[in-house]
Amino acid sequence: MNFDENALANLLDAMMPNRAAPVLARVVKAHEGPGRNRYSCDVAVLAAGTLEETGREIAEVPISPIWAGRNGKGIYAIPPENSVAVVEFIGWNPAFPYISGIWADEYEAGEFKQGQLVVTDGEGTRFGVDADSLLLFETRKQSLKKVLEKICDATAGIETKGAPPQHYGSPDWVQKMLAIKDDIAELLK
């Protein structure tokens, strides 16, 4: 039997005329805000391997969230414009596209360790859950852990005098507490 190079494509076309394998696509526009079809992107389909645009665009492609529930509950992260997404099709049907993820060759991962769930803006702000410390929250300037450690250290410096014990805060202690208040204000805006 002699097959030409299009034989497999012709066979697939005959068996599944409306098939659509996963494709790579550049995010053209990201939609945001609450509502139906708002967690989506307009994308331009790319040629595999070269990442050149094919001229085919798909509007309002839903993004598969990490987790979602009723009444808008969920974890949402809109891909930035010009990022390369993986677009898949439910049942290989081109009428049902969705963004399943970001193409790994087109981004650099942020700082994370095994056992962490980290959300970051890529510029120093990180929030997450860590297997070792349970909660991770830090900005470019502060970390919640360090601020709480300062509170503990300052509180340990409170002196008691007389019977019955009377607590007082020295001027130095008051300054430490006010500095901690400023640290908290920077951390939790």
Secondary structure, 3 states (H helix, E strand, C coil): CCCCCCHHHHHHHHHCCCCCCCEEEEEEEECCCCCCCCCEEEEEEECCCCCCEEEEEEEEEEECCCEECHHHCEECCCCCCCCEEEEEEHHHCCCCEEEEEECHHHCCCCCCCCCEEEEECCCCCEEEEECCCCCEEECCCCEHHHHHHHHHHHHHCCEEECCCCEEECCHHHHHHHHHHHHHHHHHCC
